[in-house]
């Protein structure tokens, strides 16, 4: 909580509106229910601080298959459930399409049932975490559906360029531009 307080103060002082929060890894000596309870207690305390700082928190589930083995929160549905339990407008899900395609697939159905608590999206190609247009996820379709459902929040890129970075960004924005307006 001390580190969260320092991060929130920095975030506020830097004029940043939101900060990502993670749950940490599983603990072999702890049951899943005990970890869940501990995570929920930590989120509630951190959200209380975030409310006083005027900062939004984005809870991010990650993939445990390739990039984050041992991480506890690997489900967008569980992330949404935790946000609903905390019940604060300051806590939302960061839906990283790359991670959730690996862990869950069926992206639109997960997004649609949890859109009320999603506050931010990340995009990257699957497999490889390169440009969104290089993978199996149909990002234009997701963006079209998000627009149809009234989503106006952040849709960010979080990928490792497979070519010169400025070319990577330019071609990615060309690919997504018709769906971003």
C-alpha positions in Angstrom: 0.0 0.0 0.0 2.9 2.3 0.6 4.1 1.7 -3.0 0.6 2.3 -4.3 0.4 5.6 -2.4 3.7 6.7 -4.0 2.6 5.6 -7.4 -0.8 7.4 -7.1 0.9 10.6 -5.9 3.3 10.5 -8.9 0.5 9.7 -11.3 -1.6 12.6 -10.0 1.4 15.0 -10.0 2.3 14.0 -13.5 -1.2 14.7 -14.7 -1.9 11.1 -15.6 -5.5 10.0 -15.2 -5.1 6.2 -14.7 -2.6 3.6 -13.4 -2.5 -0.1 -14.1 -2.8 -2.5 -11.1 -1.9 -6.1 -11.1 -2.6 -8.9 -8.6 0.7 -10.6 -8.3 1.5 -14.3 -8.6 -0.1 -17.4 -7.2 1.3 -18.6 -3.9 1.7 -22.4 -3.5 0.9 -22.2 0.2 -2.3 -20.3 -0.3 -5.6 -21.5 -1.7 -7.2 -19.8 -4.6 -10.0 -18.5 -2.4 -7.5 -17.1 0.1 -5.6 -15.3 -2.7 -8.8 -14.0 -4.1 -9.8 -12.6 -0.7 -6.4 -11.0 -0.3 -6.5 -9.5 -3.8 -10.0 -8.1 -3.1 -8.8 -6.6 0.2 -5.8 -5.0 -1.5 -8.0 -3.7 -4.3 -10.4 -2.1 -1.9 -7.7 -0.4 0.0 -5.9 0.8 -3.2 -9.2 2.1 -4.7 -9.9 4.1 -1.5 -6.5 5.8 -2.0 -7.1 6.2 -5.7 -10.4 7.9 -5.0 -8.7 10.4 -2.7 -6.1 11.1 -5.4 -8.6 11.4 -8.2 -6.9 8.6 -10.2 -8.5 5.7 -12.0 -7.2 2.1 -11.6 -7.0 -0.4 -14.4 -7.0 -4.0 -13.3 -5.1 -6.1 -15.9 -5.5 -9.9 -16.4 -2.5 -11.4 -18.2 -1.7 -14.6 -20.0 0.0 -17.2 -18.0 0.8 -19.5 -21.0 3.7 -17.5 -22.5 4.5 -14.2 -20.9 3.5 -14.3 -17.2 3.6 -17.8 -15.8 2.4 -17.9 -12.2 0.4 -14.7 -12.4 -2.9 -15.0 -10.5 -5.4 -13.0 -12.6 -5.6 -14.7 -16.0 -9.4 -14.2 -16.8 -11.2 -11.1 -18.0 -14.4 -12.5 -16.4 -12.7 -12.8 -13.0 -11.3 -9.3 -13.4 -14.7 -7.9 -14.1 -16.2 -9.8 -11.1 -13.6 -8.3 -8.8 -14.3 -4.8 -10.2 -18.0 -5.3 -9.6 -17.4 -6.5 -6.0 -15.2 -3.4 -5.2 -18.0 -1.3 -6.8 -16.1 1.9 -7.5 -16.2 3.9 -10.7 -12.4 4.3 -10.1 -11.7 0.6 -10.8 -12.1 -0.8 -14.3 -10.7 -3.7 -16.3 -7.8 -3.2 -18.7 -8.8 -5.6 -21.4 -5.6 -6.6 -23.2 -6.8 -8.4 -26.3 -3.4 -10.1 -26.8 -3.5 -11.7 -23.4 -7.2 -12.6 -23.4 -7.0 -14.1 -26.9 -4.3 -16.4 -25.6 -6.2 -17.3 -22.4 -9.8 -17.2 -23.4 -10.4 -16.5 -27.1 -14.0 -15.6 -27.9 -13.0 -12.0 -27.4 -16.2 -10.2 -28.3 -18.4 -12.2 -26.0 -16.1 -11.6 -23.1 -15.9 -7.9 -23.9 -19.7 -7.6 -24.4 -20.7 -9.1 -21.1 -18.1 -7.0 -19.2 -18.1 -3.7 -21.1 -19.7 -2.0 -18.2 -16.5 -2.4 -16.2 -13.9 -2.2 -19.0 -12.0 1.1 -18.9 -9.2 0.6 -21.4 -8.1 -1.8 -24.2 -4.6 -2.9 -25.4 -4.0 -4.4 -28.8 -1.3 -6.6 -30.3 -1.1 -9.4 -32.8 -1.5 -13.0 -31.7 0.8 -14.9 -31.9 4.0 -12.9 -31.5 2.7 -9.7 -29.9 3.6 -7.7 -33.0 1.4 -5.3 -35.0 -2.3 -6.0 -34.5 -2.8 -6.5 -38.2 -0.3 -9.4 -38.2 -2.3 -11.8 -36.1 -5.4 -13.8 -35.8 -7.5 -11.2 -34.0 -9.9 -9.2 -36.2 -9.4 -5.7 -34.7 -11.6 -3.8 -37.2 -14.5 -6.1 -36.1 -13.8 -5.5 -32.4 -13.5 -1.7 -32.9 -16.8 -1.7 -35.0 -18.6 -3.6 -32.2 -17.2 -1.3 -29.5 -18.4 1.8 -31.4 -21.8 0.2 -31.9 -22.0 -0.4 -28.2 -21.1 3.1 -27.3 -17.5 2.6 -26.1 -15.6 5.9 -26.2 -12.6 5.1 -24.0 -9.0 4.3 -24.7 -8.0 1.7 -27.3 -4.2 1.5 -27.0 -1.4 -0.3 -28.8 1.0 -2.4 -26.8 3.0 -4.4 -29.3 6.6 -5.1 -30.2 7.3 -3.7 -33.6 8.4 -6.3 -36.1 10.0 -3.6 -38.3 11.3 -0.1 -37.9 9.1 1.5 -35.1 7.8 4.5 -37.0 6.8 2.3 -39.9 5.2 -0.1 -37.5 3.1 2.6 -35.9 2.2 4.2 -39.3 1.0 0.9 -40.9 -0.9 -0.1 -37.7 -2.7 3.3 -37.6 -3.5 3.0 -41.3 -5.0 -0.5 -40.6 -7.1 0.8 -37.7 -7.8 4.4 -38.7 -11.2 3.7 -40.4 -12.5 2.2 -37.1 -11.0 4.7 -34.7 -13.2 7.7 -35.6 
